[in-house]
Amino acid sequence: MEKKSLQFCVLTACVTPLLVNAQTLEDVVDTTGIEQITVTAQRKTESLQDVAVPIDAATGEELARFGVTNANGLNKISPALTVVSGGGSNNVFFVRGVGNFAVNAYTDSALAFNVDGVFLGRPTSTSASFLDVERIEVLKGPQGTLYGRNATAGAINVISKKPELGETFGKVTASVGNFGNLEGSAAINIPLGDDWATRLVIGKTKNDGYNDDGTAATDDTAFRAQFYGELSENVNLRIAGDYSTVKGNGNAPSFLGNYGFPLQGDNGNPNNIIGYNFNPAPDNVSAAHTGPFTDAAVNYYTSLNTTPAFTQITPMLEPYIDNVFKGVSAELNVALPFGDLVVIPAYRENEVDFLFNNPGFQAAINQENHSQSSVEARLSTSTGPVDWIFGAFYFDEKVEGLASFNQYSLQSTQQIDNSSTESTALFTQAKYHISDDLRLVGGLRWTNDKKEFQGQANVFLNLCIRDLPAYPGGPEIPNCEGAPVIPVGTTVEETLAAMDPADLPAGEPGIGTGPVPYGQVPLFPGAPATLTSNLLFINPTVVDREQKNDEITYRAAIEYDVADANLLYASYETGYRSGGFSPTTGQEEFQPEYIDALTLGSKNRFLNNTLQLNFEAFYWDYQDQQASHFGIDGRGNSAFFTENIGKSDIKGLEIDALYQVAPTLRLTANLQYLDNTIEEFSYLQKTPDEAVQVVTGCDTSVVSMNDDGEPLYLVDCGGKEGRNSPKYTANIGVEKTFEFNNGYALMWSVDARYRDERWIGFDFLPHQRAEAVTTFDSTLQLLSPDADWSLLAYARNISDEEIKATSQLFANGSNLMTATYEQPRTFGVRLNYNF
């Protein structure tokens, strides 16, 4: 197809069945043009077309039609957004390439995720937020003025449906689909006297997983209760509580093949890189959606070796997710003589326990307790021609727990005694009405972030100390085949207890006391070559650090109404993301990142409110970019850490179009062109020998050599395209309603989505370049005459495209390349009943 960029216009008001109150067909089908969507992105209620910021939005009805039941589907409503699983239940967000492949207890997300005005500090918390949603707003670009926590990429606001006074009504939905998918939800609104009401909601989602081995399975349950009361004419209060569980096993990788030394010369594979041949896995292993636990995948995987133990890999442990989220919040609104006051206090707790295998771990375990408390207060008022918002925000988060990342040759066994964040902010925004049509906007925010980390990482290292010929007469290379690998344990004690005492002939190693023999020890004359020779270390890294950041961020904008339905605006705003810690020797701390964004936009309605055209041109300057990756720590061992490694130049154009051709026919389109160029992006990497190249698609050069002849390489990825940054994105949609004489209606929709080639891995290796892809979704919906029930049939990814979500290198496992995939073709039916 011609490379145009169309992105689905999420500004539409699509017709769907999930209506709270009984409605007539005329209520559902807008006969007067394009319906308005109201948002609160600027901390006040206003039409989406009047908001002079880069924003996408979708109603709960649209989300249901698109099949968005969790954060992973949000790119369907905002093509600038990419959401991938960061391992286990962690969600990783990118907006136009701004983001990070890993978000954990030591780092913050580049995107602020808010539910009913409450900022969620941990990415695992986003999984249970999509229950009984009124709408979702996606703000693109830095959020450094009005929102609770600073963010460089943007913000997602999830707004749930609120209780209504004086009426009893509700809805029930039930859905069944392939891969054993079962979904159900129920909501009821009940008046409690004249001044109070409650809304109770429960939901369940379960499926068998879409990988051949049963991974990518989900079993989620969520409950929310809200109470709303009007305490007086000028005061109202909403209180909410929620409880949810996220279970299943999470997405898992497929094995693509591995990079090996070209001992016999170049094998001609198109994925080869300098110094390495790519050896593809068998087709029944590397195929999309196979997963790592089929018999063929296990046989292939266990044929590989692990370094630096240089022994054979053993099977992975089965992944699992067992998370619990709960929280309470309130929203107090007071109409004062001089303005409107809003106060939002909240408290949340998360108990996460999950095991994942990306990119090829024997097991990566997180067992953590998260708690956060926050309060935000805002006062909106006007003085003459100026509208003011004054606000204050306080956020206090604590994380403690255990984590273990087992890579066979090494295991980082981490104890988090305290990972805490205390953030305080004061902010204000003023909008000066020069005239009825021209406005100036200025916003300022002071943020004080204080972070502390106390913890220890005890790293098990299994090192081979025997060299054997690679082949008869060939060079000698490390070979300890048959030696044991490090067993999985969440603590040092668990790991040592899982070892065979026969493999520790000199006893257990101490923490930081030096190596002990591990396995058989052939260090005597004439020892047979079948014996193994390994040393086992436990190297401690103690981190007890504090980081403080004071930052001023700001926004300046101008808005001009060319006509009643035509808005022009320009803005310049800044944002930052706080730094953090890594329990890694030599990489214990990283600093904040910063972004400056310039936006020129226009929002328009034409042809008697039947044609909508919105334009946005943007330029972002992204500095001190944080990146999490595998590298070499201060002791020369492989480790995973976060560091500031670069800056990027990001610019592009978006065009949204919506045309209400007739009351029963609607066309939508969105075009996005994105140029994300990495200006500076470099880091250091060690290898055992100068002849052993770094496994990367970037340029490399040796900058120093140590006394043992080990080189230090500089890896320079400058000039590359940013990650998760397709140059062209294209979304188009058609919605058609057929009305019948008996009052029934049939609604049909088709949505097409195109994404250009894009980088989906840290190392810029050939397999980390995802191919361009076009997908099609369609729904067919029967609606009863009074809209009290409807039946929806859906099919998504109709052509069953194999879409890579992430691709990673497992350096400690024979340089294994792995990939996870987005969902294959899914289909099913959903029944909706309103009462």
N, C-alpha and C positions, 0 to 999 in steps of 0.2 A: 504494500500500500504506500501511497505517497506520504512522506514524513511530514504530516501536519501535527499540530499539537492541539488536541481537544481534550478537555477535562470535564467530567460530568458536572453540570451546573447544579450545585446543591442548594441554590436559592429557590428551587421550585417548591410548590406546595402540592405534592403528589397525592393522588386520591388512593386511600387504602382503607382497610376495614377496621382498624383498631380504634374505633371510636368509643369514647367513654359514655356519651349519652346517645339515646336513640335519635337518629337523624333521618331526614328524608333524602332521596336521591338528589334533590335540588341543593340541599345543604352540602352534599359531598362534591358535586360537580360545579365548579365555579363558572358562572355564566357571565360574569362582568369583567373578565380579564384575569391578570395574574394576581394571585392572592398575596397579601403581605405576610411576612414572617417577622415577628418581634423577637428581639434579642436583648441581652443585658451585658454585652461585651464591654461597654464603657461604664458599667456600674449604674446604669439607669435603663428603663424600658424604652426602646425605640425601634422603629422599623429597620430591618436589615439594610434596606436601600438608603437609609439616612446615616448609617454608621460609616464614618470616614476612616476606616481601618481595613487592612487586609484580613478578611474573615470569610469562612465557609460555615454553613449551618445546615442542619437537617432536623426535621421533626421526628418524633418517635414513630410515626406511621411510615415515613420514608426509611428509617432504619430497619423496620420490620420487613419492608418490601425488599430491601437490599440484602437481608439476612445478616445484619450486623448485630451480633449478640455479645461481642467482646471487643476489646481495643484493636485486635488484629484486623478487623474489617473496616476500620475507619478510613483507610485510604480510598474506599469506594465513594465517600462523601467529600473527601479533600485530597485530590491527587498530589498536592504538594507534600502530603504526609506519607511517610513509610513507617510501618509498624512491623517489627519482627520479634520473634522469641529470642531472648538473650540466654536461654538455658533454663530448664525447669519451668517456673512460672513467671520469670522476669520478662517484662515487656520493654523493648528498646524502641525509642522514637527518633526519627529523623524528619526534619522539615527542610526541604531543598538542600539536603546534604549536611545540615547542621545536626549533629547528634554524636552518639558514641555506641560502639558495638557491645559494650558491657556496662551495666549499671548494677551496683551491688551495695552492700552495707557501708562501703568506703567512699562512694561517689554519689553525686546527685544527677538526676536526669536533666538533659538539656531542655526538656519541655515540661512546663508546669501542668499537672493534672489536678483539676478541681471538681469536686462533686458538691453541688448546692452551696457553692461559695467556700468550701473547705478544701484546702490544699492537702494532697496526699503525698507524703514524703517518700514512700517506697514504691517502686514499680510493680511489685507483686500485688499491691492494693488495688490496682486498676482492673483486675480480672473480674471483680464482682459488682461493678458499678452500673451495669447495663440492664437494670430492672425497672420497668414502668417509667420509661424515659419520656419526658415532654419534648426535649430537643437537645442537640449537642452542637456546640460552637467550637470551631477550630480557628484560632488566631495564628497568623503566620508572621514570624519575625520576633525580635526581642520584646520581652514584656518587662519593662523596667520602671513602670510608673504606677499603675493601678492595681497590680495583682500581688497576692500575698507573698510569693517567693519569686525572686528574679529568675529569668530563664533566657537563654540565648536563642533557642529555636522557635518558641511560641508557647501557646497554652491551649489546653482542651478543657472546656467547661461542659460538664454533664449536669443537666437540670432535670430533676425528677418531677413527676406530676404531683401537685399539692392537693390536700383536702379541700373540699368545697362545702360551704355551710348550707344547711336546710334541705339536702337531697340525699336519697339513697339510690345508688346505682353501682354498676360494676361491669366487669368483663372477664371472660374465660377464654384462653387460647390453648389449643393442642395441636402438635405438629409431629409428623412422622416422616422419615426420609431414609435414604440409603446409608450405608455404614452403620446401621442400627441406631440412627439418630432419633431421639425422642425428646421433645420439648413441651413444656406445659407451664402455664402461669395463670394466676387468678388475682384480681384486684377488686376491692370493694370500698366504697365511700359511704360512711355512716354518720349522720348528724348526731351530736351529743348535746341536746338542748338547742337553744336558739343561737348561742354564741360560740359553740365548739363543734368540731367535726374531726373524724379520724379517717385515714386511708391506710388500709392494710394490703400488702402485696406479698405474694410468694411465687417463686419460680424454680424450675428444675430443668436442667439440660444434661443429656447423657448420650454418648455415642461410643462405638466400638473401636474408633481410631481408623484413620484412612491409610495407614501404612500396612504393608502385607504382614508384618510381624505383630500387629496389634498396637503399635505405638501411635502417638498422637490422639489417644483416647481422652475423653473428658467426662467428668461426673461432678457437676456443679449444682449447688443449692443456695438460694438466697431468700432472705426475708427482710422486709422493711415495714416499720410502723411509723406513721406520722400523726401528730395531733396539731390542729390549728384552732386558735381562739382569738376572738376580738375582745380584748379586755376593756376597751372603751372606744369611743369614736375615733380616737387618735392613736391607739396603741393596739398592735396585734402581735401574736407570738406563735411561732411554729417550733415544735419539738420533734426530733426524729431519732430513731434508733434502728440499727441494721445489724444483721448477723448473716454471715455467709460462709460456705465452705467451697474450696476448690480442690478437687481430687482428680485422679486419672494418672497418666504417665508422661504427658507432654510429648512434643515432637522430638524425633530422634534422627540422627544422620544416616544417609546412605553413603557407602564407600565407593569413591570414584576411581581410586588407584593411588599409586605412590610415586614419589620421586626418588630415583636411585642413581648411583654413580655410573657413568657410561663406560664400564670396564671393557665392554666389547665394542665400543664405538657408538655413534649416534644411531638410535633405532628408528629415526624418521617420524616420530610421533609429533603432530602439530602443537602439542602442549609442552614440548621440551623447553627448558630454559638453560641459561648459561651454566654449565657444570653438571647438569642433571638430565637424565632421560625420564620421561613420564611413562610409567608402566600401568596401563589401564587394568582395572579389576574386571572379572568376567561379567558378561552382560546381565546375568541373573543376580548379580550383586550390585552393580552400578546403576541399574535402572531406577528411575524415579519411584518414590513411595515404596521401596522395598524395606528399608529399615535395617538395623544392625543385628536383628535376632533371628532372621531366617537361618535355616541350616547352612545354606550356601554362604551367607554373609559371615556366619560364625567361623566356618572353615577357612574362608579367605582371611579374615581378620587375625585368626590365631596362627596363620602362616607367617605373619610379619614379626619383626624384631623391634625391641625397644632400646633406645640409647639414653644414657651411656652404660646401661647394664649389659647391652649386647646379648640379650637372651630373648626367648620367644614370648610373645604376648599371650595372655590368657583371656578367656571370654569376659565381656563387660558384665557388670551387675545390672539387674533389671531396674529401669528407672521408675520413679513414682512421684506423686505430688499429694501432699496431705496438709493443706493450709486452712487456717481459720481466721476470719476477719470480723471484727465487731467494732461498733462505734456509736457515739451519741453526739448530737449537735442541736443547736437551737438558733433561731433567727428572730430577733426582737426588732420591730419597726415602730418608731415613735415619731409622730408628726408634731414637731415643736413650732412655736410661733415664728422662729427665724430659720427653720429648715427641717429636713428629714434626717433622722438618725437611724442607722442600722448597726446592730451589734450581733456578731456571729461567733459564739464560743463552740469549741468542739474538742472531743477526746476520742482517740482511736487506739486499738491494740491489734496487732497481727501476730499470729503464731505460725511460722512457716517451717515446713519440714519437707524437703524435696531432694531427689537424686536425679541428676541428668548426666548425659554422656558426651555432649558436644565438647570439642570436635571429634574426640575419640578416647575420652577418659575411660579408665576402668570404672570410675565413679567420681562424681563431684557432688558433695553433700552439703546442704545448707540447713542448719537447725538453729533458727534465730527467733528471738522475741523482739518485736518492735512496739514502741509506744510513742504517741505524739499527742501533745496538747497545743491548741492554738486559739487565738481570739483576734478578731478583726473588727474595727469600728470605723464607720464612715459617716460623715455629715455632709449632706448636699444642701446648698443654699444659693441664693442669688442676691447680688448687690447691684442694683441698676442694670447695666447691660452685660454684667459678668455673671456667669454661672460657675459656682465653685464646688469642688469636692475636696474635703479634708479627711485624711485617714491615718490610722495607726494599725500596725500588725505585729503580733508576737507569735513565735513558733518555737516549740521546744520538743526535740525528738531524741530518743535514746534507743540504741540497738545493742543487744548482747546475745551471745550464742556461740555456736561452734560451726566451723566450716572445714571441709577436707577435700582436696583436689588431687586425685591419685592418677599419675601418669606412668605407672608401672616402674619406671626407673627412679622416679621421685614422687614424693607426696608432700604437699604443703598442708600441714595439720594446724589449723588456726583456731585460737581461742580469742574471742572478742569480749573483753571485760567491759568495755564502754566505748561506744562510738556515738558521740552526741553532737547535736547541732542546736545552737540557740541563735535565733535570728530575730532582730528587732528592726522595724522600719517605720518611718514617717513619710507620708506622701501627700501631694496636693496637685490638683489640676484645675486650671481656669480656662473658661471659654468666653472670649470677649466678642460680643455681637457688634461689629462695626456698623452693620446695617442689617436689614431683614435677610439679606442674601449673602453677606460676607462675614466670616468669623475667623478669629485667631485663637489657637489653642496652645497652651503651654503646660507642661507637666514636669514635676520634680520629685525625686524620691531619694531619701537617705536610708541606706541599709547598713546595719552592723551585723556581721556574721561571726560567731565564735564557734569553732569546732575543736573537739577533743577526741583523741583516740588513745586508748590503753589496751594493748593486746600483745599476743606473742604468736609468731608462726614458727613451728618446729618442722624443719624440712628434712625428710628422709631422703637420702641419696644413695642409690645402688650403683656402684662404679666397677666396671670390668677392668682388670689389670693384666689380662693375658692377650697377646697378639698371636695370630695364626695366619698362614698364607691364605689370601683370598681365593686362590686356586693354585694347583701345583706349579711351583716356580714363580708364582705371582707375588705382589707386595703383601707384607704382613699388615693385617688390620685387627682391631679388637674383636674377639670372639669368645663369648662365655655361654654358648648355647647349652641349655639345660639348667642354667642357674635359676634360682627362684626370683620372682618379682616381689615387689612390696605389696603386701595385702592391704585391703581397704580398712581404715579405722577412722573414727571421728576424733580420737585423741591418741596421744603417744602410747598410753597404756593399752588401749584397744588394739592398736596396730601391732605392738610387740606381742601381745597375747595371741594374735592370729598367726604368728610365725611358728614354723616347726622348730622345736628346740634343737633338732639335729642340724639345722641350717645355721646355728649360732654356736659353733664349737668352742669359741672363747667367751661366750656369754653375750648378754645384751649390750648394745651400745648405750652410752650415756649421752645426755643432751650437751652438745658442745665439747665432749671429751675426746674426740678423735674417732677413727674408724675401728671396726672389728671385722673379722672375717665373716662373710655371708655365703653360705653354701659350702661346697667342698673346697679345700685349699691345697692345690698341687704345687706348693712352693718347696719342692725337694727334688734332688737330681733324679732324672728318669721318670718323673711323674707321667702317667698316661695322658694323652691328649684329650681323652673323654672326660676328664675331671674339669671342674669349673673353678674360677678364681675371681671372687668379687669382694669388695669392701663395702661396708654399710656405715654411713654417717648419719647423725642427727644434728643439723646445724640450726641454732636458734636465731631468730630475729625478734628483738623486743622493740616495740614501738610505744613510746609514751610522749605524745606530742600535742601541741596546741597551735591552732592557726586562727588569726583574727584578720578580718577584712572589713574596712569601711569603704563604702562605694557610693558615689553620687551618680545616678542615672537620670535621664531626662528625655522629654519629647517636645518637639515644636511642630506645629501644623497650621495649615491654612485651608479653609473650606469655603467654597463658593457655589451657590445655587444659581446655575445658569438659567434654569427655569424651574417650575414646580417639581418636575420629575427628572431633573438633570443636575448631578452633583459633580464638581471637580474638587480634588484635594491633593495636597502635597504634605509629606511629613518627613521628619528626621528624628530618629530615636536611637537610644543606646541601651544595651543590656549586658549583663554579666552572669556567669555561673561560678559559684564558689569553688574553691579548691578542695583538696581532701588528702587522703592517706592511702598507702599501700603497705601491707605487711611484708615488705621485700627489702633485703639488704641493699643499700645504695639508692633505692627508689622509694624511700619511706613517705615522701610528701610531694604533692604537685600543686600548682598555683591556679588561680582563677583564669577563665577565658573570657573574652570580650567580643562584642559585636556592635557595629554601627550600621544602621539601615536607613536608606533613603527610598521613599515610595512616592510615585505619582499615580493617581487613580482617578477613575471616573465611573459613576453609576448612573444608569439612564433607563427610563421607560419611554417608549414611543407608541404610536399607532393606537391611541386610546387605551393605554395600559395593556396591550397585548404583546408587545415586543420589549424584551429587556436585554440590554447590552452593557456589560461592565468590563472595564479595562484596568489593568494594574501593571505598571513597570516598576522594577525594583533593582536596587544595588545594595549588596551587603558586604561589609568589610569585616572579616572573621579573623580575630587575632588570638594568639597563644592557645591554639586549639588543643583540647584535651583528647587523648586517644589511649585506649586500653588495648594491650597487645602482649603477646609472648615475646620475651627478650631474655637477655642475660643479666643476672643480678650482680651485685658487687663481689660475689664469691665465684663468679663464672658459671653459675648454674642457671638452667632454664627456669624462668619465673613469669608470672602474669602480673602486670602492674599498669598503672596509669601515669602518663607524663604529658607535658606540654611540648608538642613537637612541630607545630606549624601554623600557617595562616592561609586563608583562602580568599579568593575574589569571586563573589557570587552575584550574578545578574541575570535578568530575564524578563519575560512578559507573560501575563495571563489574560485571556479573553473569555468571559462567560457570556453565553447567549441562551435566551429562552424565548420561544415564540409560541403563543397561544393561538394556533391557526384557527381554531374553532372551539366552542365550549367543550367539545369532546375529543379534541386532538391537540397534543402538545409536543413540541420538539425542543430538545435541549442539547447544548454543545458547550464544551470548554476546551480551550487551547492553552497549552503551557509550553513555553520555550525556556530552557534553563541552561545557563553556562556557568558551571561551578569548576573553577580552575584552582588547583592547589599551588599557591605561590611558593611556600616553603613547607617542607615536610621531611624531616630527617631524624634518624636515631642511630644508635650504635649497637653492634651485634658482634659477639665473639664466635669463632669457630676453632676446631682443634688444630687446623693446619691451613696454611695459605692456599693450598690446593683445594680445600673444602670451601666452596662458595656458600654464601647465604642463599637460602631458598626464598627467592623473591623475584618479582617482576620489575623491581626498581633498579636504578643504577647503584653500583657498589664500588668502593675503593678502600684499600687498606690504609689506615691512618697511623697504626703503631703495631709493634710486635713485642710480646713479653719474653722473658728469659727462656721459657719453655718452647718458644717458636710458635705460640698461639697468636694469630692476628686479631686485631680489632678493626672490624669493618665499619665504614660509614655507609648507611643505607639512605639514599636520597630519592624520594618520590616526588620531588618538585616538578611541576608541569603536568602531573596526572589530573584526570578528572576526579572530582570529589565523589565519595562513596554515596550510594543510593541517590544518584542525581541523574536520572534519564534526561537526555537533551530534549526529547520531545515526549509529551504526554497528550493523549487524545481520548476524550470521552464524549460519546454521543448517545442520545436516548430518544425513544419514541413512545408516547403513551396514547392509546386510543380507547375510547369508551363507546360501547354499543348499547343503546337503550332499546328496550322492548316494550310493547304495548301493555303487557301485564305488570309493568313496574319494575321488573328485574333489569339489571344492567350487567354487562360483561366488560371487564377492563383488562386490556392487554398492554404489556410493556416489553420493550427490548432495549437493553443497554449494552453498548460496546465500549471496550476500554483498551487503549493501546499504550504500551510503555516501551520506550526505546531501550537500547543496550545500556547497561549500568554496572558499576562495580559493587559487589556485595560481600567483599572480604577485605581484610586489612592488608594483605600482602601483594595485591595487584598481580596475582598469578592468573594464567589463562582461564582456569576453571572458575575463577572469581569474577569473570565478566559474564553476567547473565545476558542471554539473548533477548532481542526485541520480541514482544509477544502481544497478541491481540486476543482478548477473551470476550465472550458474549454471555449475558444473563437474560433470562426472560421470566415473566410471571403472567398468569392468566387467572383472573379473579371474578367469581360470581357473587353479586351483591343482591341481597333481598330488597324488596320494595321499600321497606321502612328502615333498612340498614341495621336490623337487629342481629343479623348473622351474615357471614360471608364465608366463602371457601376459596382458598388461594392455592394454586399449583405453581411450583417454581422449579427452575433449572438454572444452575450457576456453573460457570466455566463449561459451557455446553460442549465445546470441541475438545474438552479434556486435555488442556495444555499442561505441559510439565514445566512449572515455573519455579525456578530456584529462589528461595528466600534468603539463605545465607550459604556461603561456602568458606570453609576454614581449613587451615593446615594443622595437622597434628605432628609436630616436629619430633616428639619423643617416641613416635610409633612409625618408624620407617618413612618419615615425611609423607604421611597419609593425607590425601585430600578427601574431604567429606562435604556433603551438601544436605541441607534440609529444604523441603519443598512446601509451597503453598498448597491449599486444598485442591484435589482433583475435581472432576465433575461431581456435583451433588444435585440431588433432586428430591422433591417431596411435596406434601400437601399440608396446609394449615387451616384449621377450622377456628373461626372467631365468633364468639357469641357475646352480645352486649345486653345487659338487663338494667 
